[in-house]
Amino acid sequence: ELSRREGQLERTSSVTTSLMGSAVRLSRATAPVEVGEVVVRTLAKLTGCSRGVVTVEDPPGHVRVLVSAGYDDESLERLTRHLNEPGTGIHEMALTRTPEFVSGREQLRAGFPQLADVPAARLSGRVAAIPLMAGEAVPGVAFVADDEPREWTAQDRSVVAALVAQAGPALARAREHAKVRDTAEVLQRALLPSSLPE
């Protein structure tokens, strides 16, 4: 009993340390890609998932992969294509406001008919789509996946919720910072003379 409790305490301590570390990195991130990298790495570590992406809607109606980890080129290309095909399920997940957790290849095939042509060995065993909320806005969505068809535990879901509570506002702030920076660069270029005086 004591060993079991010590193990639980160690896991809780590790999760807390990871979440605190991600909070520090997210508070320092000024670029959307930096936020995405923190989210993907932290979700992978805390959930044990081997793959992840953070997507943004840019422009409206078009989903773009901001950051990815663990995907080969072919899988990432297929994922990107499906992210922008209405009716595929994953497109709708990328625009969702509600976390979705899918466990098992059968549930995955049932929810995503376009995966019928994908060999079972290439299908994920579990997938989660988690909106990165900032107030009422959804500046991005994180997806994580793994080959093992394990259930999403209550601990998995609570850890994911804790991370995305930090990540949503950080991504919104970083995207706003990028817009301001881009606008400032355009204005600076417009104010500079087209040629240097002699």
C-alpha positions in Angstrom: 0.0 0.0 0.0 2.8 2.4 0.9 4.6 1.7 -2.3 1.5 2.3 -4.3 0.9 5.7 -2.6 4.6 6.6 -3.1 4.2 5.8 -6.8 1.1 8.0 -7.0 2.8 10.8 -5.2 5.8 10.6 -7.6 3.5 10.7 -10.7 1.5 13.7 -9.2 4.8 15.5 -8.5 6.0 14.9 -12.0 2.8 16.1 -13.6 2.8 19.2 -11.4 6.4 20.0 -12.3 5.7 19.6 -16.0 2.6 21.9 -15.8 4.6 24.5 -13.9 7.4 24.3 -16.4 5.0 24.7 -19.3 3.3 27.7 -17.6 6.7 29.4 -17.4 7.5 28.6 -21.1 4.1 29.7 -22.2 4.3 33.0 -20.3 7.6 33.7 -22.2 6.4 32.6 -25.7 5.9 35.5 -28.0 5.5 33.6 -31.3 2.6 31.2 -32.0 5.1 28.5 -33.0 6.7 28.7 -29.6 3.4 28.2 -27.9 2.6 25.2 -30.2 5.9 23.6 -29.4 5.3 23.8 -25.7 1.8 22.4 -26.1 2.8 19.5 -28.3 5.9 18.5 -26.1 4.0 18.8 -22.8 0.9 16.9 -24.0 3.1 14.1 -25.4 5.0 13.9 -22.1 1.9 14.0 -19.9 -0.4 11.7 -21.9 2.3 9.3 -23.3 1.2 10.1 -26.8 3.7 9.8 -29.6 2.3 12.3 -32.1 0.8 15.8 -31.9 -0.1 18.9 -33.8 -1.4 22.3 -33.0 -3.6 23.8 -35.6 -4.9 27.3 -36.2 -7.7 28.6 -38.4 -6.0 30.9 -40.8 -7.8 32.3 -42.8 -11.3 31.6 -41.5 -12.5 28.2 -42.7 -9.0 27.0 -43.5 -7.1 24.9 -40.9 -3.3 25.2 -40.9 -0.8 23.0 -39.0 1.2 25.4 -36.8 3.5 22.8 -35.2 3.8 19.0 -35.5 5.8 16.3 -33.8 6.0 12.5 -34.4 4.4 12.4 -37.9 6.2 11.2 -41.0 5.7 13.4 -44.1 3.0 11.2 -45.7 0.9 11.1 -42.5 1.3 14.8 -42.0 0.2 15.5 -45.6 -2.9 13.3 -45.2 -3.7 14.9 -41.9 -3.4 18.4 -43.4 -5.6 17.4 -46.3 -8.3 16.0 -44.0 -8.2 19.0 -41.7 -9.5 21.0 -44.6 -12.1 18.7 -46.0 -15.6 19.5 -44.5 -17.4 16.3 -43.6 -14.3 14.3 -42.7 -14.8 14.6 -39.0 -11.3 15.8 -38.3 -12.1 19.1 -40.0 -15.0 19.6 -37.6 -12.8 18.6 -34.7 -10.3 21.3 -35.7 -13.0 23.9 -35.4 -14.6 22.5 -32.3 -15.1 24.2 -29.0 -15.5 20.9 -27.1 -12.7 18.4 -26.3 -13.1 15.1 -28.1 -11.4 11.9 -27.0 -11.5 8.8 -29.2 -10.2 5.5 -27.9 -9.6 2.4 -30.1 -9.3 1.9 -33.9 -12.9 0.8 -34.2 -14.2 4.1 -32.7 -11.8 6.0 -34.9 -12.9 4.2 -38.1 -16.6 4.7 -37.1 -16.1 8.4 -36.6 -13.9 9.0 -39.6 -15.0 7.1 -42.7 -12.2 8.6 -44.8 -9.8 6.4 -42.9 -11.3 3.2 -44.5 -8.4 3.1 -46.9 -5.7 3.5 -44.2 -4.1 0.2 -43.1 -4.9 -0.7 -39.5 -1.2 -0.6 -38.7 -1.1 3.1 -39.6 -4.2 4.0 -37.6 -3.9 5.7 -34.2 -5.1 3.7 -31.2 -6.3 6.9 -29.5 -6.8 10.5 -30.5 -7.8 13.7 -28.7 -8.7 17.0 -30.2 -8.6 19.8 -27.5 -9.6 23.4 -28.3 -7.2 26.0 -26.9 -9.8 28.4 -25.5 -9.1 32.0 -24.7 -12.3 33.3 -23.3 -14.9 32.6 -25.9 -12.3 32.5 -28.7 -10.6 29.4 -30.0 -7.2 30.5 -31.3 -6.2 26.9 -32.0 -6.8 23.2 -31.4 -4.3 20.7 -30.2 -4.4 17.1 -31.4 -2.5 14.2 -29.8 -2.4 10.6 -30.9 -0.8 7.3 -30.0 -0.6 3.9 -31.5 -1.8 2.1 -28.3 -5.6 1.8 -28.1 -5.8 2.8 -24.5 -8.7 4.6 -22.9 -8.3 8.3 -22.0 -8.3 8.2 -18.2 -9.8 10.8 -15.9 -6.2 11.8 -15.0 -5.3 12.2 -18.8 -8.3 14.5 -19.2 -7.6 16.6 -16.2 -4.0 17.1 -17.2 -5.0 18.0 -20.7 -7.5 20.5 -19.3 -4.9 22.1 -17.0 -2.5 22.5 -19.9 -5.0 24.0 -22.4 -6.2 26.4 -19.8 -2.7 27.9 -19.9 -2.1 27.4 -23.6 -5.3 29.0 -25.1 -4.6 32.5 -23.7 -0.9 32.1 -24.5 -1.6 31.3 -28.2 -4.1 34.2 -28.5 -1.5 36.5 -27.0 1.2 35.2 -29.3 -1.0 35.5 -32.4 -1.9 39.1 -31.5 1.7 39.9 -30.9 2.6 38.5 -34.4 -0.1 40.7 -36.0 1.2 43.8 -34.3 4.7 42.9 -35.3 3.7 42.3 -38.9 1.8 45.6 -39.0 4.7 47.5 -37.5 7.1 46.0 -40.2 4.7 47.0 -43.0 4.4 50.6 -41.6 8.2 50.8 -41.2 8.8 49.7 -44.8 6.2 52.2 -46.0 7.9 55.1 -44.2 11.4 54.3 -45.4 12.5 56.0 -48.6 12.5 53.8 -51.7 16.1 54.6 -52.3 18.9 56.0 -50.2 20.0 59.7 -50.7 23.3 60.2 -52.4 
